[in-house]
Amino acid sequence: MTSVAPIDGDKLRHDFKNQLAIIRGFSEILLAEAAPADPRRQDFDEIHRAAGAALQLLARMYPNSCCP
Amino acid sequence: MNTVTDRPFNILIVDDEEAVGRYVNRILSSAGYQTTVTVACADAIAAAALDRFDLLLTDVMMPEMSGAELAAVLRRAVPELNVLYLTGYADRLFREKVTLGAREAYLEKPCGATALRQAVSLAITGSTTGGVTQPVARV
């Protein structure tokens, strides 16, 4: 019989949130560094907005995860 | 003759997620701070033994030890070290530390570049517009 290690929900959430933060953070850098007329700005903005939306979804999935 | 030159504030950035450290380093180094980035607490402790840091900017949940434990280790040598916890899960921090101590603050991930810069400035200088350098008198 194979034993399965229990999933650490806190760590999973932490790591997932980290990845979303990375996506949002670097897309913010790309937006800040792109020239106003850079045709990629819209793409960077899509990435930035999607990461923000994913973070909001995560907050809705775990509404009690807030500081005291 | 004494001359005064500005020394950039020196920040030790610790996060076991390499890309997070890279992002934070990018924002702060482009703002004018001197930075050292590590993914391992052991490397952070080694770096702190060789250099003087004005701020420890650390993740909370890390495999070797927590950010609070790392801060306690570094403060044995430098009790006045400022600490900014960068956490994606603030209540985990408060499970470990009932209250934050003097010269400690936290910032929730994800945070934007402006919030990060202001939090760092506040943690080091006590002001969000405190600047990135401090005068150092040289003989």
N, CA and C atoms of all chains as a GROMACS GRO file, in nm:
protein
  621
    1MET      N    1   0.086  -0.120   0.000
    1MET     CA    2   0.000   0.000   0.000
    1MET      C    3   0.089   0.123   0.000
    2THR      N    4   0.058   0.215  -0.089
    2THR     CA    5   0.141   0.335  -0.100
    2THR      C    6   0.086   0.444  -0.008
    3SER      N    7   0.172   0.504   0.070
    3SER     CA    8   0.125   0.614   0.156
    3SER      C    9   0.145   0.746   0.081
    4VAL      N   10   0.051   0.832   0.099
    4VAL     CA   11   0.056   0.962   0.032
    4VAL      C   12   0.074   1.071   0.137
    5ALA      N   13   0.172   1.155   0.114
    5ALA     CA   14   0.197   1.262   0.210
    5ALA      C   15   0.079   1.359   0.209
    6PRO      N   16   0.037   1.404   0.326
    6PRO     CA   17  -0.076   1.497   0.330
    6PRO      C   18  -0.038   1.628   0.261
    7ILE      N   19  -0.137   1.688   0.196
    7ILE     CA   20  -0.113   1.814   0.127
    7ILE      C   21  -0.117   1.927   0.229
    8ASP      N   22  -0.016   2.010   0.227
    8ASP     CA   23  -0.013   2.129   0.312
    8ASP      C   24  -0.083   2.241   0.236
    9GLY      N   25  -0.209   2.264   0.272
    9GLY     CA   26  -0.289   2.365   0.202
    9GLY      C   27  -0.229   2.503   0.211
   10ASP      N   28  -0.175   2.537   0.328
   10ASP     CA   29  -0.113   2.669   0.346
   10ASP      C   30   0.001   2.688   0.248
   11LYS      N   31   0.085   2.587   0.238
   11LYS     CA   32   0.202   2.598   0.150
   11LYS      C   33   0.159   2.605   0.004
   12LEU      N   34   0.057   2.526  -0.031
   12LEU     CA   35   0.008   2.528  -0.169
   12LEU      C   36  -0.040   2.669  -0.205
   13ARG      N   37  -0.120   2.726  -0.116
   13ARG     CA   38  -0.172   2.860  -0.141
   13ARG      C   39  -0.057   2.961  -0.151
   14HIS      N   40   0.038   2.950  -0.059
   14HIS     CA   41   0.154   3.039  -0.056
   14HIS      C   42   0.230   3.031  -0.189
   15ASP      N   43   0.258   2.910  -0.234
   15ASP     CA   44   0.337   2.891  -0.355
   15ASP      C   45   0.259   2.937  -0.479
   16PHE      N   46   0.130   2.909  -0.481
   16PHE     CA   47   0.048   2.950  -0.596
   16PHE      C   48   0.041   3.102  -0.602
   17LYS      N   49   0.020   3.164  -0.487
   17LYS     CA   50   0.014   3.310  -0.480
   17LYS      C   51   0.148   3.371  -0.523
   18ASN      N   52   0.256   3.305  -0.487
   18ASN     CA   53   0.389   3.351  -0.528
   18ASN      C   54   0.399   3.359  -0.680
   19GLN      N   55   0.354   3.252  -0.746
   19GLN     CA   56   0.364   3.248  -0.892
   19GLN      C   57   0.280   3.360  -0.956
   20LEU      N   58   0.162   3.381  -0.902
   20LEU     CA   59   0.077   3.490  -0.956
   20LEU      C   60   0.142   3.626  -0.931
   21ALA      N   61   0.205   3.641  -0.815
   21ALA     CA   62   0.274   3.766  -0.783
   21ALA      C   63   0.390   3.789  -0.880
   22ILE      N   64   0.458   3.682  -0.915
   22ILE     CA   65   0.571   3.693  -1.009
   22ILE      C   66   0.520   3.738  -1.146
   23ILE      N   67   0.411   3.676  -1.191
   23ILE     CA   68   0.355   3.711  -1.322
   23ILE      C   69   0.312   3.857  -1.322
   24ARG      N   70   0.243   3.897  -1.218
   24ARG     CA   71   0.196   4.036  -1.212
   24ARG      C   72   0.312   4.133  -1.199
   25GLY      N   73   0.409   4.097  -1.117
   25GLY     CA   74   0.523   4.185  -1.093
   25GLY      C   75   0.604   4.213  -1.218
   26PHE      N   76   0.639   4.108  -1.289
   26PHE     CA   77   0.721   4.127  -1.408
   26PHE      C   78   0.642   4.190  -1.523
   27SER      N   79   0.512   4.164  -1.530
   27SER     CA   80   0.434   4.232  -1.634
   27SER      C   81   0.424   4.381  -1.601
   28GLU      N   82   0.424   4.414  -1.472
   28GLU     CA   83   0.426   4.555  -1.433
   28GLU      C   84   0.557   4.621  -1.475
   29ILE      N   85   0.667   4.549  -1.459
   29ILE     CA   86   0.796   4.600  -1.502
   29ILE      C   87   0.796   4.622  -1.653
   30LEU      N   88   0.744   4.524  -1.727
   30LEU     CA   89   0.738   4.538  -1.874
   30LEU      C   90   0.657   4.659  -1.914
   31LEU      N   91   0.545   4.680  -1.846
   31LEU     CA   92   0.462   4.797  -1.877
   31LEU      C   93   0.535   4.927  -1.845
   32ALA      N   94   0.607   4.927  -1.734
   32ALA     CA   95   0.677   5.049  -1.693
   32ALA      C   96   0.791   5.082  -1.790
   33GLU      N   97   0.854   4.980  -1.846
   33GLU     CA   98   0.971   5.001  -1.932
   33GLU      C   99   0.936   5.013  -2.079
   34ALA      N  100   0.816   4.973  -2.117
   34ALA     CA  101   0.779   4.981  -2.259
   34ALA      C  102   0.748   5.125  -2.297
   35ALA      N  103   0.792   5.160  -2.416
   35ALA     CA  104   0.763   5.294  -2.466
   35ALA      C  105   0.612   5.309  -2.486
   36PRO      N  106   0.562   5.432  -2.479
   36PRO     CA  107   0.418   5.452  -2.494
   36PRO      C  108   0.361   5.392  -2.623
   37ALA      N  109   0.441   5.395  -2.730
   37ALA     CA  110   0.391   5.348  -2.859
   37ALA      C  111   0.426   5.201  -2.884
   38ASP      N  112   0.485   5.134  -2.783
   38ASP     CA  113   0.523   4.994  -2.802
   38ASP      C  114   0.398   4.910  -2.829
   39PRO      N  115   0.394   4.840  -2.942
   39PRO     CA  116   0.274   4.762  -2.977
   39PRO      C  117   0.248   4.646  -2.880
   40ARG      N  118   0.347   4.610  -2.799
   40ARG     CA  119   0.329   4.499  -2.706
   40ARG      C  120   0.261   4.541  -2.576
   41ARG      N  121   0.240   4.671  -2.558
   41ARG     CA  122   0.183   4.720  -2.432
   41ARG      C  123   0.049   4.654  -2.401
   42GLN      N  124  -0.029   4.635  -2.503
   42GLN     CA  125  -0.161   4.574  -2.481
   42GLN      C  126  -0.146   4.430  -2.430
   43ASP      N  127  -0.046   4.359  -2.485
   43ASP     CA  128  -0.022   4.222  -2.442
   43ASP      C  129   0.026   4.219  -2.296
   44PHE      N  130   0.118   4.310  -2.265
   44PHE     CA  131   0.167   4.316  -2.126
   44PHE      C  132   0.050   4.347  -2.031
   45ASP      N  133  -0.037   4.436  -2.077
   45ASP     CA  134  -0.150   4.475  -1.993
   45ASP      C  135  -0.245   4.357  -1.970
   46GLU      N  136  -0.263   4.275  -2.074
   46GLU     CA  137  -0.349   4.157  -2.061
   46GLU      C  138  -0.292   4.062  -1.956
   47ILE      N  139  -0.160   4.043  -1.960
   47ILE     CA  140  -0.096   3.954  -1.863
   47ILE      C  141  -0.115   4.010  -1.722
   48HIS      N  142  -0.091   4.141  -1.710
   48HIS     CA  143  -0.101   4.207  -1.579
   48HIS      C  144  -0.243   4.195  -1.524
   49ARG      N  145  -0.340   4.219  -1.610
   49ARG     CA  146  -0.480   4.215  -1.563
   49ARG      C  147  -0.523   4.073  -1.529
   50ALA      N  148  -0.479   3.977  -1.607
   50ALA     CA  149  -0.515   3.838  -1.580
   50ALA      C  150  -0.455   3.790  -1.448
   51ALA      N  151  -0.334   3.829  -1.422
   51ALA     CA  152  -0.270   3.791  -1.296
   51ALA      C  153  -0.345   3.853  -1.178
   52GLY      N  154  -0.385   3.979  -1.195
   52GLY     CA  155  -0.461   4.046  -1.090
   52GLY      C  156  -0.596   3.978  -1.068
   53ALA      N  157  -0.661   3.939  -1.177
   53ALA     CA  158  -0.791   3.871  -1.166
   53ALA      C  159  -0.775   3.736  -1.098
   54ALA      N  160  -0.667   3.665  -1.129
   54ALA     CA  161  -0.641   3.535  -1.067
   54ALA      C  162  -0.618   3.552  -0.917
   55LEU      N  163  -0.550   3.657  -0.879
   55LEU     CA  164  -0.527   3.682  -0.736
   55LEU      C  165  -0.657   3.713  -0.664
   56GLN      N  166  -0.744   3.786  -0.732
   56GLN     CA  167  -0.874   3.816  -0.671
   56GLN      C  168  -0.957   3.690  -0.656
   57LEU      N  169  -0.949   3.601  -0.755
   57LEU     CA  170  -1.021   3.474  -0.746
   57LEU      C  171  -0.969   3.392  -0.629
   58LEU      N  172  -0.838   3.392  -0.612
   58LEU     CA  173  -0.778   3.318  -0.501
   58LEU      C  174  -0.827   3.374  -0.368
   59ALA      N  175  -0.836   3.506  -0.360
   59ALA     CA  176  -0.884   3.569  -0.236
   59ALA      C  177  -1.030   3.530  -0.209
   60ARG      N  178  -1.107   3.515  -0.315
   60ARG     CA  179  -1.247   3.475  -0.297
   60ARG      C  180  -1.257   3.328  -0.257
   61MET      N  181  -1.163   3.246  -0.306
   61MET     CA  182  -1.165   3.105  -0.271
   61MET      C  183  -1.126   3.085  -0.126
   62TYR      N  184  -1.042   3.172  -0.074
   62TYR     CA  185  -0.996   3.161   0.064
   62TYR      C  186  -1.019   3.293   0.136
   63PRO      N  187  -1.144   3.327   0.162
   63PRO     CA  188  -1.176   3.458   0.217
   63PRO      C  189  -1.129   3.480   0.359
   64ASN      N  190  -1.100   3.374   0.433
   64ASN     CA  191  -1.060   3.390   0.572
   64ASN      C  192  -0.910   3.404   0.589
   65SER      N  193  -0.837   3.402   0.477
   65SER     CA  194  -0.692   3.415   0.486
   65SER      C  195  -0.652   3.559   0.491
   66CYS      N  196  -0.664   3.618   0.609
   66CYS     CA  197  -0.624   3.758   0.621
   66CYS      C  198  -0.559   3.774   0.757
   67CYS      N  199  -0.487   3.883   0.774
   67CYS     CA  200  -0.415   3.901   0.898
   67CYS      C  201  -0.513   3.946   1.007
   68PRO      N  202  -0.480   3.917   1.132
   68PRO     CA  203  -0.570   3.953   1.242
   68PRO      C  204  -0.578   4.103   1.260
   69MET      N  205   4.124   6.618   0.582
   69MET     CA  206   4.000   6.688   0.547
   69MET      C  207   3.886   6.586   0.540
   70ASN      N  208   3.775   6.616   0.606
   70ASN     CA  209   3.660   6.526   0.601
   70ASN      C  210   3.578   6.552   0.477
   71THR      N  211   3.537   6.448   0.412
   71THR     CA  212   3.439   6.463   0.303
   71THR      C  213   3.321   6.374   0.334
   72VAL      N  214   3.205   6.414   0.292
   72VAL     CA  215   3.084   6.334   0.315
   72VAL      C  216   3.036   6.280   0.182
   73THR      N  217   3.025   6.151   0.175
   73THR     CA  218   2.971   6.090   0.053
   73THR      C  219   2.848   6.010   0.090
   74ASP      N  220   2.762   5.994  -0.003
   74ASP     CA  221   2.640   5.920   0.024
   74ASP      C  222   2.662   5.772   0.000
   75ARG      N  223   2.621   5.694   0.098
   75ARG     CA  224   2.628   5.548   0.084
   75ARG      C  225   2.488   5.497   0.060
   76PRO      N  226   2.467   5.418  -0.045
   76PRO     CA  227   2.333   5.363  -0.065
   76PRO      C  228   2.297   5.271   0.051
   77PHE      N  229   2.171   5.276   0.092
   77PHE     CA  230   2.126   5.180   0.191
   77PHE      C  231   2.141   5.040   0.132
   78ASN      N  232   2.180   4.948   0.218
   78ASN     CA  233   2.213   4.812   0.176
   78ASN      C  234   2.106   4.715   0.223
   79ILE      N  235   2.048   4.641   0.130
   79ILE     CA  236   1.934   4.555   0.161
   79ILE      C  237   1.967   4.410   0.132
   80LEU      N  238   1.939   4.323   0.228
   80LEU     CA  239   1.954   4.179   0.210
   80LEU      C  240   1.816   4.122   0.180
   81ILE      N  241   1.802   4.066   0.060
   81ILE     CA  242   1.674   4.013   0.014
   81ILE      C  243   1.680   3.862   0.020
   82VAL      N  244   1.584   3.800   0.089
   82VAL     CA  245   1.585   3.655   0.104
   82VAL      C  246   1.447   3.600   0.068
   83ASP      N  247   1.444   3.515  -0.033
   83ASP     CA  248   1.319   3.447  -0.071
   83ASP      C  249   1.356   3.317  -0.139
   84ASP      N  250   1.296   3.207  -0.095
   84ASP     CA  251   1.333   3.078  -0.153
   84ASP      C  252   1.279   3.064  -0.295
   85GLU      N  253   1.185   3.151  -0.335
   85GLU     CA  254   1.137   3.153  -0.473
   85GLU      C  255   1.225   3.252  -0.550
   86GLU      N  256   1.312   3.199  -0.635
   86GLU     CA  257   1.414   3.282  -0.699
   86GLU      C  258   1.357   3.399  -0.777
   87ALA      N  259   1.246   3.376  -0.848
   87ALA     CA  260   1.189   3.482  -0.931
   87ALA      C  261   1.135   3.597  -0.846
   88VAL      N  262   1.086   3.566  -0.728
   88VAL     CA  263   1.038   3.673  -0.639
   88VAL      C  264   1.157   3.759  -0.597
   89GLY      N  265   1.266   3.694  -0.561
   89GLY     CA  266   1.386   3.768  -0.523
   89GLY      C  267   1.436   3.853  -0.638
   90ARG      N  268   1.426   3.798  -0.758
   90ARG     CA  269   1.473   3.872  -0.876
   90ARG      C  270   1.387   3.994  -0.901
   91TYR      N  271   1.257   3.981  -0.885
   91TYR     CA  272   1.165   4.093  -0.902
   91TYR      C  273   1.193   4.203  -0.799
   92VAL      N  274   1.203   4.162  -0.674
   92VAL     CA  275   1.227   4.260  -0.566
   92VAL      C  276   1.361   4.330  -0.589
   93ASN      N  277   1.462   4.252  -0.627
   93ASN     CA  278   1.594   4.308  -0.653
   93ASN      C  279   1.589   4.409  -0.767
   94ARG      N  280   1.515   4.376  -0.870
   94ARG     CA  281   1.504   4.465  -0.986
   94ARG      C  282   1.444   4.599  -0.946
   95ILE      N  283   1.336   4.594  -0.868
   95ILE     CA  284   1.269   4.717  -0.827
   95ILE      C  285   1.361   4.800  -0.737
   96LEU      N  286   1.425   4.737  -0.641
   96LEU     CA  287   1.502   4.813  -0.542
   96LEU      C  288   1.637   4.858  -0.595
   97SER      N  289   1.703   4.776  -0.674
   97SER     CA  290   1.832   4.818  -0.728
   97SER      C  291   1.813   4.930  -0.830
   98SER      N  292   1.706   4.927  -0.906
   98SER     CA  293   1.682   5.036  -1.001
   98SER      C  294   1.641   5.163  -0.928
   99ALA      N  295   1.594   5.150  -0.804
   99ALA     CA  296   1.561   5.268  -0.724
   99ALA      C  297   1.685   5.330  -0.661
  100GLY      N  298   1.799   5.257  -0.665
  100GLY     CA  299   1.924   5.312  -0.613
  100GLY      C  300   1.978   5.245  -0.489
  101TYR      N  301   1.909   5.144  -0.439
  101TYR     CA  302   1.960   5.072  -0.323
  101TYR      C  303   2.070   4.975  -0.365
  102GLN      N  304   2.157   4.945  -0.270
  102GLN     CA  305   2.252   4.836  -0.288
  102GLN      C  306   2.183   4.710  -0.238
  103THR      N  307   2.194   4.601  -0.312
  103THR     CA  308   2.118   4.482  -0.274
  103THR      C  309   2.202   4.356  -0.284
  104THR      N  310   2.167   4.259  -0.201
  104THR     CA  311   2.219   4.123  -0.209
  104THR      C  312   2.098   4.032  -0.203
  105VAL      N  313   2.092   3.936  -0.296
  105VAL     CA  314   1.976   3.846  -0.303
  105VAL      C  315   2.021   3.703  -0.277
  106THR      N  316   1.948   3.632  -0.192
  106THR     CA  317   1.976   3.490  -0.171
  106THR      C  318   1.845   3.412  -0.169
  107VAL      N  319   1.854   3.284  -0.203
  107VAL     CA  320   1.737   3.197  -0.193
  107VAL      C  321   1.745   3.109  -0.069
  108ALA      N  322   1.863   3.103  -0.009
  108ALA     CA  323   1.884   3.015   0.105
  108ALA      C  324   1.920   3.096   0.229
  109CYS      N  325   1.861   3.059   0.341
  109CYS     CA  326   1.888   3.130   0.466
  109CYS      C  327   2.034   3.117   0.507
  110ALA      N  328   2.094   3.002   0.480
  110ALA     CA  329   2.236   2.983   0.514
  110ALA      C  330   2.322   3.086   0.440
  111ASP      N  331   2.290   3.109   0.314
  111ASP     CA  332   2.363   3.210   0.236
  111ASP      C  333   2.339   3.351   0.289
  112ALA      N  334   2.218   3.375   0.335
  112ALA     CA  335   2.186   3.506   0.392
  112ALA      C  336   2.268   3.530   0.518
  113ILE      N  337   2.278   3.428   0.601
  113ILE     CA  338   2.355   3.440   0.726
  113ILE      C  339   2.502   3.464   0.693
  114ALA      N  340   2.553   3.393   0.593
  114ALA     CA  341   2.693   3.411   0.552
  114ALA      C  342   2.715   3.552   0.497
  115ALA      N  343   2.621   3.603   0.419
  115ALA     CA  344   2.634   3.738   0.363
  115ALA      C  345   2.633   3.843   0.474
  116ALA      N  346   2.547   3.822   0.574
  116ALA     CA  347   2.536   3.919   0.684
  116ALA      C  348   2.662   3.921   0.770
  117ALA      N  349   2.737   3.812   0.767
  117ALA     CA  350   2.862   3.808   0.843
  117ALA      C  351   2.972   3.889   0.774
  118LEU      N  352   2.955   3.912   0.644
  118LEU     CA  353   3.058   3.980   0.567
  118LEU      C  354   3.026   4.126   0.537
  119ASP      N  355   2.902   4.164   0.548
  119ASP     CA  356   2.861   4.296   0.504
  119ASP      C  357   2.762   4.355   0.603
  120ARG      N  358   2.753   4.486   0.604
  120ARG     CA  359   2.660   4.552   0.694
  120ARG      C  360   2.533   4.586   0.616
  121PHE      N  361   2.420   4.535   0.665
  121PHE     CA  362   2.294   4.561   0.597
  121PHE      C  363   2.206   4.655   0.680
  122ASP      N  364   2.132   4.738   0.609
  122ASP     CA  365   2.040   4.830   0.675
  122ASP      C  366   1.901   4.770   0.690
  123LEU      N  367   1.872   4.670   0.604
  123LEU     CA  368   1.739   4.611   0.606
  123LEU      C  369   1.747   4.465   0.563
  124LEU      N  370   1.678   4.380   0.636
  124LEU     CA  371   1.653   4.243   0.593
  124LEU      C  372   1.511   4.240   0.536
  125LEU      N  373   1.500   4.205   0.408
  125LEU     CA  374   1.370   4.194   0.344
  125LEU      C  375   1.351   4.046   0.315
  126THR      N  376   1.262   3.982   0.388
  126THR     CA  377   1.257   3.837   0.382
  126THR      C  378   1.117   3.782   0.368
  127ASP      N  379   1.108   3.672   0.296
  127ASP     CA  380   0.986   3.593   0.291
  127ASP      C  381   0.964   3.534   0.430
  128VAL      N  382   0.844   3.488   0.455
  128VAL     CA  383   0.813   3.431   0.587
  128VAL      C  384   0.825   3.279   0.584
  129MET      N  385   0.761   3.217   0.484
  129MET     CA  386   0.761   3.071   0.474
  129MET      C  387   0.877   3.026   0.386
  130MET      N  388   0.979   2.968   0.448
  130MET     CA  389   1.094   2.917   0.374
  130MET      C  390   1.132   2.781   0.429
  131PRO      N  391   1.193   2.695   0.347
  131PRO     CA  392   1.217   2.557   0.393
  131PRO      C  393   1.317   2.545   0.508
  132GLU      N  394   1.423   2.625   0.508
  132GLU     CA  395   1.526   2.607   0.612
  132GLU      C  396   1.480   2.661   0.746
  133MET      N  397   1.423   2.780   0.743
  133MET     CA  398   1.374   2.844   0.864
  133MET      C  399   1.279   2.955   0.822
  134SER      N  400   1.199   3.000   0.914
  134SER     CA  401   1.104   3.107   0.880
  134SER      C  402   1.178   3.240   0.873
  135GLY      N  403   1.113   3.339   0.813
  135GLY     CA  404   1.172   3.471   0.807
  135GLY      C  405   1.196   3.529   0.946
  136ALA      N  406   1.104   3.502   1.038
  136ALA     CA  407   1.119   3.552   1.175
  136ALA      C  408   1.240   3.487   1.244
  137GLU      N  409   1.260   3.358   1.219
  137GLU     CA  410   1.377   3.289   1.276
  137GLU      C  411   1.506   3.345   1.216
  138LEU      N  412   1.505   3.371   1.088
  138LEU     CA  413   1.623   3.428   1.022
  138LEU      C  414   1.654   3.566   1.080
  139ALA      N  415   1.550   3.646   1.099
  139ALA     CA  416   1.570   3.780   1.156
  139ALA      C  417   1.631   3.770   1.296
  140ALA      N  418   1.583   3.674   1.373
  140ALA     CA  419   1.636   3.657   1.510
  140ALA      C  420   1.784   3.621   1.506
  141VAL      N  421   1.822   3.535   1.413
  141VAL     CA  422   1.963   3.496   1.400
  141VAL      C  423   2.049   3.617   1.364
  142LEU      N  424   2.006   3.694   1.264
  142LEU     CA  425   2.086   3.808   1.220
  142LEU      C  426   2.091   3.918   1.326
  143ARG      N  427   1.987   3.928   1.405
  143ARG     CA  428   1.984   4.035   1.506
  143ARG      C  429   2.070   4.004   1.626
  144ARG      N  430   2.117   3.879   1.635
  144ARG     CA  431   2.212   3.850   1.744
  144ARG      C  432   2.339   3.933   1.724
  145ALA      N  433   2.378   3.952   1.599
  145ALA     CA  434   2.497   4.032   1.569
  145ALA      C  435   2.463   4.179   1.549
  146VAL      N  436   2.345   4.206   1.493
  146VAL     CA  437   2.306   4.345   1.463
  146VAL      C  438   2.166   4.367   1.519
  147PRO      N  439   2.155   4.399   1.648
  147PRO     CA  440   2.023   4.412   1.711
  147PRO      C  441   1.936   4.522   1.647
  148GLU      N  442   2.001   4.621   1.586
  148GLU     CA  443   1.924   4.733   1.530
  148GLU      C  444   1.883   4.709   1.384
  149LEU      N  445   1.905   4.588   1.334
  149LEU     CA  446   1.870   4.557   1.196
  149LEU      C  447   1.720   4.578   1.172
  150ASN      N  448   1.686   4.654   1.070
  150ASN     CA  449   1.546   4.670   1.032
  150ASN      C  450   1.500   4.545   0.955
  151VAL      N  451   1.375   4.506   0.974
  151VAL     CA  452   1.323   4.386   0.909
  151VAL      C  453   1.189   4.416   0.843
  152LEU      N  454   1.178   4.379   0.717
  152LEU     CA  455   1.051   4.390   0.645
  152LEU      C  456   1.016   4.250   0.596
  153TYR      N  457   0.906   4.195   0.648
  153TYR     CA  458   0.861   4.064   0.606
  153TYR      C  459   0.774   4.081   0.481
  154LEU      N  460   0.809   4.008   0.378
  154LEU     CA  461   0.731   4.011   0.255
  154LEU      C  462   0.658   3.878   0.250
  155THR      N  463   0.528   3.882   0.274
  155THR     CA  464   0.459   3.756   0.292
  155THR      C  465   0.335   3.745   0.205
  156GLY      N  466   0.314   3.628   0.152
  156GLY     CA  467   0.193   3.603   0.075
  156GLY      C  468   0.083   3.548   0.163
  157TYR      N  469   0.113   3.539   0.290
  157TYR     CA  470   0.018   3.474   0.380
  157TYR      C  471   0.042   3.532   0.519
  158ALA      N  472  -0.015   3.652   0.541
  158ALA     CA  473   0.018   3.730   0.660
  158ALA      C  474  -0.018   3.659   0.790
  159ASP      N  475  -0.127   3.580   0.788
  159ASP     CA  476  -0.163   3.524   0.919
  159ASP      C  477  -0.068   3.413   0.962
  160ARG      N  478   0.008   3.359   0.866
  160ARG     CA  479   0.112   3.265   0.906
  160ARG      C  480   0.218   3.336   0.988
  161LEU      N  481   0.250   3.459   0.947
  161LEU     CA  482   0.347   3.539   1.021
  161LEU      C  483   0.297   3.562   1.162
  162PHE      N  484   0.168   3.597   1.175
  162PHE     CA  485   0.116   3.632   1.306
  162PHE      C  486   0.088   3.510   1.392
  163ARG      N  487   0.091   3.390   1.331
  163ARG     CA  488   0.086   3.269   1.412
  163ARG      C  489   0.218   3.253   1.486
  164GLU      N  490   0.323   3.295   1.420
  164GLU     CA  491   0.456   3.278   1.477
  164GLU      C  492   0.493   3.394   1.569
  165LYS      N  493   0.458   3.512   1.530
  165LYS     CA  494   0.490   3.630   1.609
  165LYS      C  495   0.357   3.698   1.644
  166VAL      N  496   0.324   3.699   1.772
  166VAL     CA  497   0.196   3.760   1.812
  166VAL      C  498   0.192   3.906   1.773
  167THR      N  499   0.301   3.974   1.795
  167THR     CA  500   0.310   4.113   1.749
  167THR      C  501   0.446   4.134   1.686
  168LEU      N  502   0.456   4.230   1.600
  168LEU     CA  503   0.585   4.265   1.544
  168LEU      C  504   0.663   4.349   1.644
  169GLY      N  505   0.795   4.331   1.641
  169GLY     CA  506   0.879   4.406   1.733
  169GLY      C  507   0.919   4.540   1.677
  170ALA      N  508   1.007   4.608   1.751
  170ALA     CA  509   1.058   4.736   1.704
  170ALA      C  510   1.135   4.714   1.574
  171ARG      N  511   1.129   4.807   1.487
  171ARG     CA  512   1.201   4.802   1.359
  171ARG      C  513   1.157   4.683   1.273
  172GLU      N  514   1.032   4.640   1.288
  172GLU     CA  515   0.978   4.532   1.206
  172GLU      C  516   0.849   4.578   1.141
  173ALA      N  517   0.827   4.532   1.020
  173ALA     CA  518   0.703   4.561   0.950
  173ALA      C  519   0.679   4.448   0.851
  174TYR      N  520   0.558   4.444   0.797
  174TYR     CA  521   0.533   4.343   0.694
  174TYR      C  522   0.460   4.406   0.577
  175LEU      N  523   0.478   4.343   0.463
  175LEU     CA  524   0.412   4.385   0.340
  175LEU      C  525   0.359   4.260   0.275
  176GLU      N  526   0.230   4.263   0.236
  176GLU     CA  527   0.172   4.144   0.176
  176GLU      C  528   0.206   4.134   0.029
  177LYS      N  529   0.242   4.014  -0.013
  177LYS     CA  530   0.256   3.986  -0.156
  177LYS      C  531   0.117   3.952  -0.209
  178PRO      N  532   0.090   3.982  -0.334
  178PRO     CA  533   0.177   4.058  -0.423
  178PRO      C  534   0.170   4.207  -0.395
  179CYS      N  535   0.278   4.273  -0.417
  179CYS     CA  536   0.279   4.417  -0.396
  179CYS      C  537   0.336   4.482  -0.522
  180GLY      N  538   0.289   4.598  -0.553
  180GLY     CA  539   0.340   4.669  -0.669
  180GLY      C  540   0.472   4.735  -0.636
  181ALA      N  541   0.536   4.785  -0.740
  181ALA     CA  542   0.668   4.846  -0.725
  181ALA      C  543   0.665   4.967  -0.632
  182THR      N  544   0.563   5.050  -0.647
  182THR     CA  545   0.554   5.171  -0.564
  182THR      C  546   0.539   5.134  -0.417
  183ALA      N  547   0.450   5.040  -0.388
  183ALA     CA  548   0.428   4.997  -0.249
  183ALA      C  549   0.556   4.939  -0.191
  184LEU      N  550   0.628   4.860  -0.271
  184LEU     CA  551   0.751   4.800  -0.224
  184LEU      C  552   0.855   4.907  -0.191
  185ARG      N  553   0.873   5.002  -0.281
  185ARG     CA  554   0.972   5.109  -0.257
  185ARG      C  555   0.936   5.190  -0.133
  186GLN      N  556   0.808   5.222  -0.120
  186GLN     CA  557   0.766   5.304  -0.005
  186GLN      C  558   0.781   5.227   0.126
  187ALA      N  559   0.747   5.097   0.123
  187ALA     CA  560   0.760   5.016   0.244
  187ALA      C  561   0.907   5.005   0.286
  188VAL      N  562   0.994   4.988   0.190
  188VAL     CA  563   1.137   4.978   0.220
  188VAL      C  564   1.189   5.110   0.277
  189SER      N  565   1.150   5.220   0.214
  189SER     CA  566   1.195   5.350   0.262
  189SER      C  567   1.144   5.375   0.405
  190LEU      N  568   1.020   5.336   0.428
  190LEU     CA  569   0.961   5.354   0.561
  190LEU      C  570   1.034   5.268   0.664
  191ALA      N  571   1.066   5.145   0.627
  191ALA     CA  572   1.131   5.053   0.719
  191ALA      C  573   1.272   5.100   0.755
  192ILE      N  574   1.340   5.163   0.661
  192ILE     CA  575   1.479   5.204   0.687
  192ILE      C  576   1.486   5.343   0.749
  193THR      N  577   1.412   5.437   0.694
  193THR     CA  578   1.428   5.577   0.735
  193THR      C  579   1.314   5.630   0.820
  194GLY      N  580   1.203   5.556   0.826
  194GLY     CA  581   1.086   5.606   0.899
  194GLY      C  582   0.999   5.698   0.817
  195SER      N  583   1.032   5.711   0.687
  195SER     CA  584   0.954   5.797   0.599
  195SER      C  585   0.945   5.732   0.461
  196THR      N  586   0.832   5.752   0.393
  196THR     CA  587   0.820   5.697   0.258
  196THR      C  588   0.901   5.775   0.156
  197THR      N  589   0.950   5.892   0.198
  197THR     CA  590   1.032   5.973   0.107
  197THR      C  591   1.170   5.995   0.168
  198GLY      N  592   1.219   5.895   0.238
  198GLY     CA  593   1.344   5.909   0.311
  198GLY      C  594   1.470   5.901   0.228
  199GLY      N  595   1.457   5.869   0.101
  199GLY     CA  596   1.576   5.860   0.016
  199GLY      C  597   1.641   5.724   0.023
  200VAL      N  598   1.734   5.698  -0.067
  200VAL     CA  599   1.796   5.567  -0.078
  200VAL      C  600   1.940   5.567  -0.030
  201THR      N  601   1.989   5.682   0.017
  201THR     CA  602   2.127   5.687   0.064
  201THR      C  603   2.134   5.756   0.198
  202GLN      N  604   2.245   5.733   0.266
  202GLN     CA  605   2.268   5.808   0.388
  202GLN      C  606   2.410   5.862   0.385
  203PRO      N  607   2.430   5.983   0.441
  203PRO     CA  608   2.565   6.041   0.438
  203PRO      C  609   2.660   5.960   0.523
  204VAL      N  610   2.780   5.944   0.471
  204VAL     CA  611   2.885   5.874   0.545
  204VAL      C  612   3.006   5.963   0.547
  205ALA      N  613   3.050   5.997   0.665
  205ALA     CA  614   3.167   6.084   0.675
  205ALA      C  615   3.292   6.004   0.648
  206ARG      N  616   3.376   6.055   0.562
  206ARG     CA  617   3.503   5.988   0.533
  206ARG      C  618   3.617   6.081   0.569
  207VAL      N  619   3.720   6.026   0.628
  207VAL     CA  620   3.836   6.109   0.667
  207VAL      C  621   3.936   6.108   0.553
   0.00000   0.00000   0.00000
